[in-house]
Each structure stands twice: as structure tokens, then as C-alpha cells.
Amino acid sequence: MKYREEVGQLLRQLPGLPDADFVEVQSTKRQVRIFKRGDSFCVNVTTPKEKVNIRLPIETIERLVETFDDPSLNVGDLIACFEWQKSGDLVFVKTNSEEVRISIW
């Protein structure tokens, strides 16, 4: 990964920072928010036809960044990145006709 070290430094600093909104874009038909709450990095997108909420603990993102650097990456390595994560939704997507939820129990 090209900016692995820079991303790692940023991620290591986030847990000590207060909650913050990083980006918010609003138009008449959509809203996008990227923010930090507690120990999680969050992305919410809302349009008239869909709603997407993503919540990933910062520690999990750090592990994923390190894992993607491994040339022998496998599914087990990816799943291990979510070890010790709090229960709850990671990804929630709802459209007019479908709903998808990826959660940790």
C-alpha cells in the first residue's frame, strides 16, 4: 500500500481525539457524512432510494491495513481482523427493495 505508514500514523492518533465530523456533504437529494464516534470510524450515506451506514472500529481498520500489505492474504486473515470487535452492525444497506446487514454478534 502506497501510503501505509501515513495511514497507520493517522489511525494511531484517532482514538485519542474527541469525536469529530470530518466531511459532510448535503444536497437536496443526498447526504454524506464521514465522522469519528468513540473508537469507530463511520460513513453514512442517505439518498431518496438508499441508506448506507458503515461503522468500523479504528483498531479493526489498522489491522486491515496491515493485512492488505501481506502478499499471501487469505479470507481467514481478513476475518481475524475483526477479532475482539464489539457486537453490532458493521454495514447496513437499505434500498427500496432490499436490506443487507453485516453484523458482529
C-alpha positions as YAML, in Angstrom:
chain: A
units: angstrom
residues:
- id: 1
  name: MET
  ca: [0.00, 0.00, 0.00]
- id: 2
  name: LYS
  ca: [1.48, 3.29, -1.11]
- id: 3
  name: TYR
  ca: [0.67, 5.43, 1.97]
- id: 4
  name: ARG
  ca: [0.59, 2.62, 4.55]
- id: 5
  name: GLU
  ca: [2.85, 4.38, 7.07]
- id: 6
  name: GLU
  ca: [0.95, 7.68, 6.82]
- id: 7
  name: VAL
  ca: [-2.41, 5.94, 7.20]
- id: 8
  name: GLY
  ca: [-1.06, 4.00, 10.17]
- id: 9
  name: GLN
  ca: [0.11, 7.20, 11.88]
- id: 10
  name: LEU
  ca: [-3.27, 8.83, 11.34]
- id: 11
  name: LEU
  ca: [-5.15, 5.79, 12.66]
- id: 12
  name: ARG
  ca: [-2.96, 5.60, 15.77]
- id: 13
  name: GLN
  ca: [-3.83, 9.22, 16.61]
- id: 14
  name: LEU
  ca: [-7.60, 8.94, 16.12]
- id: 15
  name: PRO
  ca: [-8.53, 7.07, 19.33]
- id: 16
  name: GLY
  ca: [-7.17, 9.91, 21.49]
- id: 17
  name: LEU
  ca: [-9.06, 12.60, 19.63]
- id: 18
  name: PRO
  ca: [-12.56, 13.78, 20.55]
- id: 19
  name: ASP
  ca: [-15.50, 12.80, 18.37]
- id: 20
  name: ALA
  ca: [-15.49, 14.79, 15.16]
- id: 21
  name: ASP
  ca: [-17.21, 15.20, 11.81]
- id: 22
  name: PHE
  ca: [-14.60, 15.02, 9.03]
- id: 23
  name: VAL
  ca: [-16.76, 15.52, 5.95]
- id: 24
  name: GLU
  ca: [-20.41, 16.37, 5.44]
- id: 25
  name: VAL
  ca: [-21.89, 16.93, 2.01]
- id: 26
  name: GLN
  ca: [-25.56, 17.75, 1.59]
- id: 27
  name: SER
  ca: [-27.66, 18.37, -1.44]
- id: 28
  name: THR
  ca: [-31.40, 18.28, -1.94]
- id: 29
  name: LYS
  ca: [-31.27, 14.55, -2.71]
- id: 30
  name: ARG
  ca: [-28.36, 13.15, -0.73]
- id: 31
  name: GLN
  ca: [-26.34, 13.46, 2.41]
- id: 32
  name: VAL
  ca: [-22.89, 12.02, 3.05]
- id: 33
  name: ARG
  ca: [-21.20, 12.12, 6.46]
- id: 34
  name: ILE
  ca: [-17.78, 10.79, 7.41]
- id: 35
  name: PHE
  ca: [-17.06, 11.05, 11.12]
- id: 36
  name: LYS
  ca: [-15.47, 9.57, 14.24]
- id: 37
  name: ARG
  ca: [-17.57, 8.48, 17.18]
- id: 38
  name: GLY
  ca: [-15.90, 6.85, 20.16]
- id: 39
  name: ASP
  ca: [-13.44, 4.28, 18.86]
- id: 40
  name: SER
  ca: [-15.13, 3.95, 15.46]
- id: 41
  name: PHE
  ca: [-14.80, 5.49, 12.01]
- id: 42
  name: CYS
  ca: [-18.23, 5.93, 10.42]
- id: 43
  name: VAL
  ca: [-19.67, 6.67, 6.99]
- id: 44
  name: ASN
  ca: [-23.36, 7.40, 6.44]
- id: 45
  name: VAL
  ca: [-24.95, 7.99, 3.04]
- id: 46
  name: THR
  ca: [-28.62, 8.78, 2.60]
- id: 47
  name: THR
  ca: [-30.46, 9.26, -0.71]
- id: 48
  name: PRO
  ca: [-34.16, 9.00, -1.55]
- id: 49
  name: LYS
  ca: [-33.63, 5.38, -2.68]
- id: 50
  name: GLU
  ca: [-30.99, 4.09, -0.28]
- id: 51
  name: LYS
  ca: [-29.41, 4.34, 3.10]
- id: 52
  name: VAL
  ca: [-25.87, 3.13, 3.86]
- id: 53
  name: ASN
  ca: [-24.28, 3.10, 7.32]
- id: 54
  name: ILE
  ca: [-20.77, 1.80, 7.91]
- id: 55
  name: ARG
  ca: [-19.11, 1.60, 11.34]
- id: 56
  name: LEU
  ca: [-15.63, 0.17, 11.74]
- id: 57
  name: PRO
  ca: [-13.58, 0.33, 14.91]
- id: 58
  name: ILE
  ca: [-10.33, 2.17, 14.30]
- id: 59
  name: GLU
  ca: [-8.34, -0.81, 15.64]
- id: 60
  name: THR
  ca: [-10.00, -3.05, 13.06]
- id: 61
  name: ILE
  ca: [-9.08, -0.61, 10.27]
- id: 62
  name: GLU
  ca: [-5.46, -0.65, 11.49]
- id: 63
  name: ARG
  ca: [-5.43, -4.45, 11.34]
- id: 64
  name: LEU
  ca: [-6.98, -4.45, 7.87]
- id: 65
  name: VAL
  ca: [-4.35, -2.00, 6.57]
- id: 66
  name: GLU
  ca: [-1.58, -4.25, 7.89]
- id: 67
  name: THR
  ca: [-3.24, -7.38, 6.49]
- id: 68
  name: PHE
  ca: [-3.69, -5.94, 2.98]
- id: 69
  name: ASP
  ca: [0.07, -5.46, 2.86]
- id: 70
  name: ASP
  ca: [0.59, -9.25, 3.07]
- id: 71
  name: PRO
  ca: [1.03, -10.86, -0.39]
- id: 72
  name: SER
  ca: [-0.29, -14.19, 0.93]
- id: 73
  name: LEU
  ca: [-3.56, -12.67, 2.21]
- id: 74
  name: ASN
  ca: [-6.45, -15.11, 2.69]
- id: 75
  name: VAL
  ca: [-10.03, -14.96, 3.97]
- id: 76
  name: GLY
  ca: [-9.01, -16.23, 7.40]
- id: 77
  name: ASP
  ca: [-6.60, -13.30, 7.79]
- id: 78
  name: LEU
  ca: [-9.41, -10.86, 6.96]
- id: 79
  name: ILE
  ca: [-11.81, -12.46, 9.43]
- id: 80
  name: ALA
  ca: [-9.13, -12.37, 12.14]
- id: 81
  name: CYS
  ca: [-9.02, -8.56, 11.79]
- id: 82
  name: PHE
  ca: [-12.50, -8.45, 13.35]
- id: 83
  name: GLU
  ca: [-11.48, -10.42, 16.44]
- id: 84
  name: TRP
  ca: [-12.37, -8.64, 19.68]
- id: 85
  name: GLN
  ca: [-14.68, -6.21, 17.92]
- id: 86
  name: LYS
  ca: [-17.74, -5.07, 19.83]
- id: 87
  name: SER
  ca: [-21.04, -6.52, 18.72]
- id: 88
  name: GLY
  ca: [-23.26, -4.51, 16.41]
- id: 89
  name: ASP
  ca: [-23.70, -3.54, 12.80]
- id: 90
  name: LEU
  ca: [-20.62, -3.02, 10.65]
- id: 91
  name: VAL
  ca: [-22.52, -2.35, 7.44]
- id: 92
  name: PHE
  ca: [-26.20, -1.64, 6.90]
- id: 93
  name: VAL
  ca: [-27.62, -1.00, 3.44]
- id: 94
  name: LYS
  ca: [-31.30, -0.43, 2.75]
- id: 95
  name: THR
  ca: [-32.86, 0.28, -0.62]
- id: 96
  name: ASN
  ca: [-36.50, 0.40, -1.67]
- id: 97
  name: SER
  ca: [-36.45, -3.34, -2.28]
- id: 98
  name: GLU
  ca: [-33.58, -4.84, -0.27]
- id: 99
  name: GLU
  ca: [-31.89, -4.70, 3.10]
- id: 100
  name: VAL
  ca: [-28.41, -6.01, 3.87]
- id: 101
  name: ARG
  ca: [-26.87, -6.07, 7.31]
- id: 102
  name: ILE
  ca: [-23.39, -7.27, 8.24]
- id: 103
  name: SER
  ca: [-23.01, -7.56, 12.00]
- id: 104
  name: ILE
  ca: [-20.76, -8.95, 14.68]
- id: 105
  name: TRP
  ca: [-22.56, -10.86, 17.43]
...
